[in-house]
């Protein structure tokens, strides 16, 4: 019982992939790969939560958590394996499940890329595209990746408990 995904969601997921790959390539072309670049990235990442636009460190994970909640409950109802565990241990399903996650979080990731672009121009007066990809991935996709499976397990337990109570 596969759910049909809209063309808009597929387009957004593809746009996010193209932008993220493009940003990484652009970042490498602009700044290269060296120890000072990695030190700058690390330093900038650590300073972000204390700078302007800190609300995104709450907003994006909350939005990703909502997406994980919706998909985790669907997984529980359909009896699918936990998300992150499947991604880690089942190479045959890995690509499909990651694609599902990308489709579910594409809007959040796109919002994160835009917010980081604005942040960087405000704070740095320049743009470090690879850093935007790292921040968007950490804030928008990681919560989804880490929470969908546990939410599915809790929802499966709750649904089983509810159905056991209805039988009585």
TILO-419142 format. One record per residue: residue number from 1; residue in three letters; x, y, z of N, C-alpha, C, O, CB in turn. Coordinates in steps of 0.02 Angstrom, whole numbers, plus 50000, padded with zeros to 5 digits. Glycine has a CB too. Layout:
<recs>
num; residuo; npx; npy; npz; capx; capy; capz; cpx; cpy; cpz; opx; opy; opz; cbpx; cbpy; cbpz
NUM; Ala; X; Y; Z; X; Y; Z; X; Y; Z; X; Y; Z; X; Y; Z
...
</recs>
This chain:
<recs>
num; residuo; npx; npy; npz; capx; capy; capz; cpx; cpy; cpz; opx; opy; opz; cbpx; cbpy; cbpz
1; Unk; 50042; 49941; 50000; 50000; 50000; 50000; 50044; 50062; 50000; 50048; 50098; 50050; 49952; 50000; 50061
2; Unk; 50077; 50075; 49945; 50121; 50133; 49938; 50080; 50196; 49928; 50030; 50196; 49892; 50168; 50123; 49879
3; Unk; 50100; 50248; 49961; 50067; 50313; 49954; 50096; 50348; 49894; 50157; 50351; 49885; 50075; 50356; 50018
4; Unk; 50052; 50376; 49852; 50075; 50411; 49792; 50102; 50479; 49813; 50070; 50516; 49850; 50016; 50419; 49741
5; Unk; 50162; 50495; 49789; 50195; 50557; 49805; 50181; 50607; 49749; 50185; 50590; 49690; 50272; 50547; 49815
6; Unk; 50164; 50669; 49768; 50147; 50719; 49718; 50208; 50740; 49678; 50265; 50734; 49701; 50115; 50780; 49752
7; Unk; 50195; 50764; 49618; 50249; 50787; 49575; 50285; 50846; 49605; 50345; 50855; 49595; 50221; 50805; 49505
8; Unk; 50249; 50887; 49643; 50280; 50945; 49675; 50331; 50923; 49727; 50386; 50951; 49731; 50226; 50989; 49708
9; Unk; 50314; 50872; 49767; 50360; 50848; 49817; 50422; 50817; 49785; 50478; 50826; 49810; 50325; 50797; 49863
10; Unk; 50412; 50780; 49731; 50469; 50750; 49696; 50513; 50805; 49667; 50574; 50801; 49670; 50444; 50702; 49640
11; Unk; 50481; 50857; 49637; 50519; 50913; 49610; 50560; 50947; 49664; 50619; 50962; 49654; 50472; 50963; 49577
12; Unk; 50529; 50960; 49722; 50565; 50992; 49777; 50624; 50950; 49801; 50677; 50977; 49815; 50518; 51006; 49836
13; Unk; 50614; 50885; 49806; 50669; 50841; 49827; 50726; 50843; 49777; 50784; 50847; 49797; 50643; 50768; 49835
14; Unk; 50710; 50842; 49713; 50762; 50846; 49662; 50797; 50914; 49663; 50858; 50918; 49655; 50733; 50832; 49593
15; Unk; 50758; 50967; 49673; 50787; 51034; 49677; 50836; 51038; 49736; 50890; 51067; 49730; 50731; 51087; 49684
16; Unk; 50816; 51010; 49792; 50859; 51011; 49851; 50924; 50973; 49837; 50978; 50997; 49856; 50823; 50980; 49912
17; Unk; 50920; 50916; 49806; 50981; 50877; 49790; 51026; 50917; 49743; 51086; 50922; 49755; 50962; 50810; 49757
18; Unk; 50997; 50946; 49691; 51036; 50986; 49643; 51069; 51045; 49679; 51128; 51058; 49669; 50992; 51011; 49585
19; Unk; 51031; 51080; 49721; 51059; 51137; 49757; 51115; 51116; 49805; 51167; 51149; 49809; 51003; 51173; 49796
20; Unk; 51104; 51062; 49841; 51154; 51040; 49889; 51219; 51018; 49854; 51273; 51037; 49875; 51127; 50983; 49932
21; Unk; 51212; 50980; 49801; 51272; 50959; 49764; 51305; 51020; 49733; 51366; 51027; 49735; 51253; 50908; 49709
22; Unk; 51265; 51065; 49704; 51292; 51126; 49675; 51327; 51169; 49726; 51381; 51197; 49712; 51236; 51166; 49642
23; Unk; 51298; 51176; 49786; 51329; 51216; 49839; 51396; 51185; 49861; 51444; 51221; 49872; 51282; 51222; 49899
24; Unk; 51398; 51119; 49867; 51461; 51087; 49887; 51514; 51098; 49834; 51571; 51115; 49850; 51450; 51011; 49900
25; Unk; 51496; 51087; 49771; 51544; 51097; 49716; 51566; 51170; 49713; 51626; 51184; 49704; 51513; 51076; 49648
26; Unk; 51520; 51216; 49720; 51536; 51287; 49719; 51581; 51305; 49778; 51629; 51343; 49771; 51472; 51330; 49722
27; Unk; 51566; 51278; 49837; 51608; 51291; 49896; 51679; 51266; 49887; 51727; 51300; 49905; 51577; 51258; 49957
28; Unk; 51686; 51206; 49858; 51753; 51180; 49846; 51789; 51222; 49793; 51849; 51236; 49800; 51750; 51107; 49823
29; Unk; 51752; 51243; 49742; 51783; 51284; 49690; 51804; 51352; 49717; 51857; 51378; 49698; 51735; 51294; 49631
30; Unk; 51764; 51382; 49762; 51779; 51448; 49788; 51833; 51447; 49841; 51877; 51490; 49842; 51716; 51479; 49817
31; Unk; 51831; 51397; 49886; 51875; 51399; 49944; 51924; 51340; 49947; 51971; 51342; 49987; 51833; 51399; 50006
32; Unk; 51913; 51289; 49907; 51957; 51231; 49907; 51946; 51187; 49968; 51901; 51199; 50008; 52029; 51253; 49904
33; Unk; 51989; 51136; 49973; 51988; 51091; 50030; 52056; 51094; 50064; 52105; 51069; 50037; 51969; 51018; 50009
34; Unk; 52058; 51124; 50122; 52121; 51129; 50158; 52106; 51131; 50233; 52048; 51139; 50253; 52162; 51191; 50136
35; Unk; 52156; 51124; 50273; 52148; 51126; 50346; 52119; 51193; 50368; 52073; 51193; 50409; 52215; 51112; 50381
36; Unk; 52143; 51251; 50343; 52113; 51314; 50364; 52039; 51320; 50345; 52000; 51350; 50382; 52151; 51371; 50333
37; Unk; 52020; 51291; 50289; 51949; 51293; 50269; 51908; 51252; 50318; 51854; 51274; 50340; 51940; 51266; 50197
38; Unk; 51932; 51193; 50336; 51895; 51152; 50384; 51893; 51184; 50453; 51843; 51178; 50488; 51927; 51082; 50389
39; Unk; 51946; 51219; 50473; 51946; 51255; 50536; 51896; 51311; 50535; 51860; 51322; 50584; 52016; 51282; 50552
40; Unk; 51893; 51348; 50479; 51843; 51402; 50472; 51772; 51375; 50475; 51729; 51403; 50509; 51854; 51440; 50407
41; Unk; 51760; 51320; 50441; 51693; 51289; 50442; 51674; 51270; 50513; 51619; 51286; 50536; 51691; 51227; 50395
42; Unk; 51719; 51236; 50548; 51706; 51215; 50616; 51692; 51275; 50662; 51645; 51275; 50701; 51765; 51175; 50643
43; Unk; 51734; 51326; 50656; 51725; 51387; 50697; 51658; 51421; 50682; 51622; 51441; 50728; 51784; 51436; 50685
44; Unk; 51643; 51427; 50618; 51579; 51459; 50599; 51519; 51419; 50623; 51470; 51448; 50644; 51576; 51467; 50523
45; Unk; 51523; 51353; 50620; 51468; 51311; 50644; 51457; 51320; 50718; 51400; 51322; 50741; 51482; 51238; 50628
46; Unk; 51511; 51325; 50756; 51504; 51333; 50829; 51476; 51401; 50848; 51444; 51408; 50900; 51571; 51323; 50862
47; Unk; 51488; 51452; 50807; 51465; 51520; 50822; 51392; 51532; 50801; 51361; 51579; 50825; 51510; 51570; 50789
48; Unk; 51365; 51492; 50756; 51298; 51503; 50730; 51243; 51507; 50783; 51202; 51552; 50780; 51282; 51449; 50681
49; Unk; 51241; 51462; 50831; 51186; 51465; 50879; 51184; 51529; 50921; 51132; 51546; 50948; 51190; 51407; 50925
50; Unk; 51240; 51564; 50927; 51240; 51624; 50968; 51233; 51688; 50926; 51231; 51743; 50954; 51304; 51628; 51008
51; Unk; 51228; 51681; 50861; 51222; 51739; 50817; 51150; 51757; 50802; 51104; 51732; 50836; 51259; 51727; 50752
52; Unk; 51140; 51799; 50753; 51071; 51817; 50734; 51035; 51756; 50703; 51067; 51708; 50683; 51071; 51875; 50684
53; Unk; 50971; 51759; 50701; 50928; 51708; 50672; 50933; 51641; 50709; 50929; 51588; 50678; 50946; 51697; 50599
54; Unk; 50941; 51644; 50775; 50947; 51582; 50813; 50881; 51543; 50814; 50882; 51484; 50830; 50969; 51598; 50884
55; Unk; 50825; 51575; 50798; 50761; 51541; 50798; 50761; 51481; 50750; 50722; 51434; 50760; 50706; 51589; 50778
56; Unk; 50804; 51482; 50700; 50805; 51426; 50652; 50832; 51362; 50684; 50819; 51308; 50660; 50848; 51444; 50592
57; Unk; 50870; 51369; 50740; 50895; 51310; 50775; 50840; 51275; 50814; 50849; 51219; 50838; 50952; 51330; 50822
58; Unk; 50783; 51308; 50820; 50724; 51278; 50850; 50674; 51260; 50795; 50646; 51206; 50794; 50692; 51325; 50902
59; Unk; 50663; 51307; 50749; 50612; 51299; 50697; 50625; 51239; 50652; 50580; 51197; 50643; 50609; 51362; 50655
60; Unk; 50684; 51233; 50624; 50698; 51179; 50577; 50694; 51110; 50610; 50662; 51066; 50581; 50767; 51189; 50547
61; Unk; 50724; 51099; 50668; 50716; 51033; 50699; 50643; 51017; 50717; 50623; 50959; 50713; 50758; 51028; 50761
62; Unk; 50604; 51067; 50737; 50534; 51055; 50752; 50497; 51033; 50688; 50457; 50987; 50690; 50501; 51118; 50782
63; Unk; 50510; 51068; 50633; 50478; 51049; 50570; 50499; 50979; 50548; 50457; 50941; 50524; 50495; 51101; 50515
64; Unk; 50562; 50962; 50556; 50585; 50895; 50539; 50554; 50843; 50586; 50539; 50787; 50564; 50662; 50891; 50543
65; Unk; 50545; 50860; 50649; 50514; 50815; 50697; 50441; 50802; 50678; 50417; 50746; 50685; 50519; 50843; 50768
66; Unk; 50406; 50853; 50656; 50337; 50844; 50635; 50334; 50796; 50575; 50291; 50752; 50572; 50304; 50913; 50616
67; Unk; 50379; 50805; 50527; 50381; 50760; 50469; 50397; 50688; 50493; 50367; 50641; 50468; 50434; 50784; 50418
68; Unk; 50443; 50681; 50540; 50461; 50615; 50567; 50401; 50584; 50604; 50390; 50524; 50600; 50522; 50620; 50614
69; Unk; 50364; 50625; 50639; 50305; 50602; 50675; 50253; 50574; 50627; 50227; 50519; 50637; 50275; 50658; 50717
70; Unk; 50238; 50611; 50575; 50188; 50589; 50526; 50210; 50524; 50492; 50171; 50477; 50486; 50176; 50643; 50474
71; Unk; 50273; 50522; 50470; 50297; 50462; 50436; 50307; 50404; 50483; 50296; 50346; 50464; 50362; 50478; 50400
72; Unk; 50328; 50417; 50545; 50336; 50363; 50594; 50270; 50330; 50611; 50267; 50269; 50620; 50368; 50390; 50656
73; Unk; 50217; 50369; 50617; 50151; 50341; 50631; 50127; 50300; 50571; 50098; 50246; 50579; 50099; 50397; 50647
74; Unk; 50139; 50325; 50510; 50122; 50285; 50450; 50160; 50219; 50450; 50132; 50167; 50434; 50138; 50325; 50386
75; Unk; 50224; 50221; 50467; 50264; 50160; 50471; 50235; 50111; 50521; 50231; 50051; 50507; 50337; 50176; 50489
76; Unk; 50213; 50136; 50578; 50185; 50093; 50630; 50119; 50061; 50606; 50107; 50002; 50617; 50172; 50133; 50695
77; Unk; 50079; 50100; 50573; 50014; 50074; 50548; 50023; 50023; 50493; 49984; 49975; 50488; 49971; 50132; 50523
78; Unk; 50074; 50031; 50452; 50086; 49984; 50397; 50133; 49928; 50416; 50143; 49882; 50376; 50113; 50021; 50337
79; Unk; 50163; 49930; 50475; 50207; 49877; 50498; 50276; 49878; 50467; 50310; 49826; 50465; 50175; 49812; 50484
80; Unk; 50298; 49935; 50442; 50364; 49940; 50412; 50419; 49939; 50465; 50407; 49957; 50523; 50370; 50003; 50369
81; Unk; 50478; 49919; 50444; 50535; 49918; 50489; 50554; 49989; 50509; 50540; 50036; 50472; 50596; 49883; 50456
82; Unk; 50585; 49998; 50568; 50606; 50065; 50589; 50653; 50097; 50537; 50695; 50063; 50508; 50641; 50061; 50658
83; Unk; 50645; 50160; 50528; 50677; 50197; 50473; 50753; 50195; 50475; 50785; 50169; 50429; 50655; 50268; 50473
84; Unk; 50783; 50221; 50528; 50856; 50226; 50531; 50889; 50157; 50531; 50941; 50147; 50501; 50877; 50266; 50593
85; Unk; 50857; 50110; 50566; 50884; 50042; 50567; 50885; 50012; 50497; 50933; 49979; 50478; 50843; 49998; 50615
86; Unk; 50833; 50023; 50459; 50830; 49999; 50390; 50883; 50032; 50347; 50916; 49999; 50307; 50761; 50010; 50359
87; Unk; 50892; 50097; 50355; 50943; 50134; 50318; 51013; 50106; 50333; 51055; 50099; 50289; 50940; 50209; 50334
88; Unk; 51025; 50089; 50396; 51091; 50064; 50416; 51103; 49992; 50395; 51159; 49975; 50375; 51098; 50070; 50491
89; Unk; 51053; 49950; 50399; 51065; 49878; 50393; 51039; 49846; 50329; 51056; 49788; 50316; 51035; 49844; 50450
90; Unk; 50999; 49880; 50290; 50969; 49848; 50231; 50989; 49886; 50168; 50954; 49933; 50148; 50893; 49844; 50238
91; Unk; 51044; 49866; 50136; 51066; 49902; 50076; 51014; 49902; 50019; 51012; 49948; 49979; 51130; 49871; 50051
92; Unk; 50973; 49850; 50016; 50923; 49847; 49963; 50869; 49901; 49970; 50842; 49925; 49921; 50890; 49777; 49962
93; Unk; 50853; 49918; 50032; 50801; 49968; 50044; 50828; 50037; 50061; 50791; 50086; 50065; 50756; 49946; 50100
94; Unk; 50894; 50043; 50070; 50925; 50105; 50093; 50908; 50164; 50048; 50884; 50216; 50073; 51001; 50097; 50095
95; Unk; 50918; 50157; 49984; 50905; 50213; 49937; 50833; 50235; 49937; 50818; 50295; 49937; 50925; 50193; 49867
96; Unk; 50788; 50186; 49938; 50716; 50202; 49938; 50697; 50239; 50002; 50660; 50288; 50000; 50675; 50139; 49931
97; Unk; 50721; 50215; 50058; 50703; 50247; 50122; 50733; 50316; 50128; 50701; 50362; 50153; 50725; 50203; 50180
98; Unk; 50797; 50325; 50106; 50827; 50392; 50107; 50789; 50439; 50061; 50781; 50498; 50076; 50901; 50389; 50087
99; Unk; 50766; 50413; 50004; 50727; 50454; 49958; 50662; 50477; 49991; 50641; 50534; 49983; 50711; 50415; 49893
100; Unk; 50629; 50431; 50028; 50569; 50449; 50066; 50584; 50506; 50115; 50546; 50554; 50120; 50542; 50388; 50104
101; Unk; 50639; 50499; 50150; 50658; 50551; 50198; 50672; 50618; 50165; 50654; 50670; 50191; 50719; 50529; 50238
102; Unk; 50705; 50615; 50108; 50719; 50677; 50071; 50655; 50710; 50048; 50647; 50771; 50053; 50764; 50662; 50011
103; Unk; 50608; 50670; 50024; 50544; 50698; 50002; 50507; 50729; 50061; 50477; 50782; 50054; 50501; 50643; 49969
104; Unk; 50509; 50696; 50119; 50474; 50721; 50178; 50505; 50785; 50205; 50470; 50827; 50233; 50474; 50668; 50232
105; Unk; 50571; 50793; 50197; 50605; 50851; 50227; 50628; 50902; 50176; 50662; 50950; 50194; 50664; 50828; 50267
106; Unk; 50611; 50894; 50113; 50637; 50939; 50061; 50621; 51012; 50075; 50664; 51055; 50067; 50609; 50919; 49993
107; Unk; 50561; 51026; 50095; 50542; 51096; 50109; 50583; 51124; 50167; 50604; 51182; 50165; 50467; 51102; 50124
108; Unk; 50592; 51084; 50218; 50630; 51106; 50276; 50703; 51119; 50257; 50733; 51168; 50278; 50626; 51054; 50333
109; Unk; 50732; 51074; 50217; 50801; 51082; 50195; 50807; 51145; 50152; 50854; 51183; 50160; 50825; 51020; 50156
110; Unk; 50760; 51155; 50106; 50761; 51214; 50063; 50756; 51278; 50104; 50791; 51326; 50092; 50703; 51211; 50011
111; Unk; 50712; 51277; 50153; 50706; 51334; 50199; 50772; 51345; 50236; 50794; 51402; 50245; 50648; 51323; 50249
112; Unk; 50803; 51290; 50258; 50867; 51295; 50294; 50922; 51324; 50251; 50961; 51365; 50274; 50887; 51228; 50319
113; Unk; 50925; 51303; 50188; 50975; 51332; 50142; 50965; 51407; 50133; 51013; 51445; 50135; 50972; 51297; 50074
114; Unk; 50902; 51427; 50124; 50888; 51499; 50116; 50904; 51538; 50179; 50932; 51593; 50175; 50814; 51509; 50097
115; Unk; 50885; 51511; 50237; 50898; 51546; 50300; 50973; 51552; 50313; 50996; 51603; 50338; 50864; 51510; 50358
116; Unk; 51011; 51500; 50296; 51083; 51504; 50307; 51116; 51552; 50258; 51164; 51586; 50276; 51115; 51435; 50300
117; Unk; 51091; 51555; 50198; 51116; 51604; 50150; 51107; 51675; 50177; 51153; 51716; 50175; 51081; 51596; 50081
118; Unk; 51048; 51689; 50202; 51034; 51755; 50231; 51079; 51768; 50292; 51108; 51822; 50298; 50959; 51761; 50252
119; Unk; 51084; 51718; 50335; 51127; 51724; 50394; 51199; 51741; 50374; 51229; 51786; 50403; 51125; 51659; 50435
120; Unk; 51225; 51704; 50326; 51295; 51715; 50306; 51306; 51784; 50277; 51358; 51815; 50290; 51315; 51662; 50256
121; Unk; 51258; 51810; 50239; 51267; 51878; 50213; 51263; 51930; 50268; 51297; 51981; 50265; 51215; 51892; 50159
122; Unk; 51221; 51918; 50318; 51216; 51964; 50374; 51281; 51963; 50416; 51307; 52016; 50434; 51156; 51947; 50419
123; Unk; 51306; 51904; 50432; 51362; 51897; 50478; 51429; 51902; 50443; 51474; 51936; 50468; 51357; 51831; 50514
124; Unk; 51437; 51868; 50386; 51503; 51863; 50354; 51512; 51909; 50293; 51568; 51917; 50269; 51514; 51793; 50332
125; Unk; 51458; 51939; 50268; 51460; 51978; 50207; 51485; 51937; 50147; 51511; 51965; 50099; 51504; 52039; 50216
126; Unk; 51478; 51873; 50151; 51497; 51827; 50097; 51455; 51764; 50104; 51415; 51758; 50150; 51574; 51811; 50098
127; Unk; 51466; 51718; 50059; 51428; 51655; 50061; 51475; 51596; 50057; 51517; 51592; 50012; 51376; 51653; 50004
128; Unk; 51469; 51551; 50104; 51506; 51489; 50105; 51455; 51433; 50091; 51424; 51407; 50138; 51544; 51478; 50175
129; Unk; 51448; 51414; 50028; 51393; 51368; 50009; 51396; 51299; 50043; 51344; 51272; 50061; 51393; 51359; 49935
130; Unk; 51455; 51271; 50051; 51459; 51205; 50082; 51437; 51207; 50155; 51408; 51159; 50180; 51531; 51178; 50077
131; Unk; 51451; 51263; 50189; 51428; 51270; 50258; 51352; 51271; 50262; 51323; 51244; 50309; 51456; 51334; 50289
132; Unk; 51320; 51302; 50213; 51247; 51304; 50212; 51219; 51233; 50206; 51168; 51217; 50237; 51222; 51347; 50153
133; Unk; 51251; 51191; 50167; 51230; 51122; 50159; 51238; 51084; 50225; 51193; 51046; 50244; 51270; 51087; 50103
134; Unk; 51293; 51094; 50258; 51305; 51060; 50322; 51253; 51081; 50373; 51224; 51038; 50407; 51376; 51076; 50348
135; Unk; 51241; 51145; 50379; 51193; 51170; 50429; 51122; 51145; 50413; 51086; 51123; 50458; 51194; 51246; 50432
136; Unk; 51102; 51150; 50350; 51035; 51127; 50331; 51028; 51052; 50343; 50975; 51029; 50367; 51021; 51143; 50256
137; Unk; 51079; 51014; 50329; 51076; 50942; 50341; 51071; 50926; 50415; 51032; 50882; 50435; 51136; 50908; 50312
138; Unk; 51110; 50961; 50456; 51108; 50949; 50528; 51042; 50970; 50560; 51016; 50935; 50604; 51165; 50986; 50562
139; Unk; 51015; 51026; 50539; 50954; 51052; 50570; 50890; 51023; 50541; 50840; 51017; 50576; 50952; 51126; 50564
140; Unk; 50891; 51004; 50477; 50829; 50984; 50444; 50823; 50909; 50432; 50768; 50882; 50435; 50822; 51021; 50379
141; Unk; 50879; 50875; 50418; 50873; 50805; 50402; 50892; 50759; 50460; 50861; 50707; 50470; 50917; 50789; 50342
142; Unk; 50942; 50778; 50499; 50964; 50735; 50554; 50909; 50721; 50606; 50901; 50664; 50626; 51023; 50768; 50590
143; Unk; 50870; 50771; 50627; 50815; 50755; 50674; 50766; 50705; 50644; 50743; 50659; 50679; 50778; 50819; 50694
144; Unk; 50751; 50713; 50581; 50706; 50666; 50547; 50736; 50596; 50547; 50702; 50547; 50565; 50692; 50689; 50475
145; Unk; 50798; 50591; 50528; 50833; 50527; 50524; 50835; 50493; 50592; 50824; 50432; 50596; 50904; 50537; 50498
146; Unk; 50848; 50531; 50644; 50855; 50502; 50711; 50788; 50488; 50746; 50785; 50445; 50790; 50896; 50548; 50753
147; Unk; 50735; 50525; 50729; 50673; 50520; 50766; 50619; 50476; 50734; 50575; 50450; 50769; 50645; 50587; 50777
148; Unk; 50621; 50467; 50668; 50568; 50430; 50635; 50562; 50358; 50662; 50507; 50334; 50674; 50579; 50428; 50559
149; Unk; 50618; 50324; 50671; 50616; 50256; 50696; 50588; 50251; 50767; 50542; 50211; 50779; 50685; 50227; 50694
150; Unk; 50615; 50289; 50815; 50587; 50286; 50883; 50513; 50306; 50885; 50474; 50276; 50923; 50627; 50332; 50930
151; Unk; 50494; 50354; 50846; 50423; 50373; 50843; 50381; 50315; 50818; 50327; 50301; 50843; 50412; 50436; 50799
152; Unk; 50407; 50280; 50768; 50372; 50222; 50741; 50364; 50168; 50793; 50311; 50137; 50799; 50409; 50194; 50680
153; Unk; 50417; 50156; 50832; 50414; 50105; 50884; 50363; 50123; 50938; 50324; 50081; 50960; 50484; 50096; 50916
154; Unk; 50363; 50186; 50959; 50315; 50208; 51010; 50244; 50204; 50982; 50198; 50182; 51017; 50330; 50280; 51034
155; Unk; 50234; 50225; 50921; 50168; 50223; 50890; 50144; 50151; 50883; 50085; 50136; 50893; 50168; 50259; 50822
156; Unk; 50189; 50105; 50864; 50171; 50034; 50857; 50150; 50006; 50925; 50101; 49970; 50930; 50230; 49993; 50828
157; Unk; 50188; 50024; 50978; 50170; 50001; 51045; 50102; 50029; 51066; 50060; 49993; 51093; 50225; 50023; 51096
158; Unk; 50092; 50093; 51053; 50029; 50126; 51072; 49970; 50096; 51034; 49917; 50084; 51063; 50033; 50202; 51059
159; Unk; 49978; 50084; 50968; 49924; 50055; 50928; 49908; 49984; 50951; 49850; 49965; 50953; 49943; 50055; 50854
160; Unk; 49960; 49945; 50968; 49949; 49877; 50992; 49913; 49878; 51059; 49869; 49837; 51072; 50016; 49839; 50998
161; Unk; 49932; 49924; 51102; 49901; 49930; 51168; 49828; 49950; 51161; 49784; 49924; 51196; 49938; 49981; 51212
162; Unk; 49816; 49997; 51115; 49747; 50020; 51104; 49703; 49964; 51076; 49646; 49955; 51098; 49747; 50080; 51055
163; Unk; 49729; 49926; 51029; 49690; 49871; 51000; 49679; 49816; 51051; 49627; 49783; 51050; 49725; 49843; 50937
164; Unk; 49726; 49804; 51096; 49717; 49754; 51149; 49663; 49776; 51197; 49625; 49734; 51222; 49783; 49743; 51187
165; Unk; 49659; 49841; 51211; 49607; 49866; 51255; 49538; 49862; 51222; 49488; 49853; 51257; 49622; 49938; 51275
166; Unk; 49535; 49869; 51157; 49471; 49865; 51121; 49444; 49794; 51119; 49384; 49784; 51116; 49478; 49892; 51050
167; Unk; 49489; 49745; 51121; 49468; 49675; 51119; 49435; 49655; 51184; 49389; 49614; 51184; 49529; 49629; 51105
168; Unk; 49457; 49683; 51239; 49429; 49666; 51305; 49359; 49686; 51311; 49328; 49675; 51363; 49467; 49699; 51360
</recs>
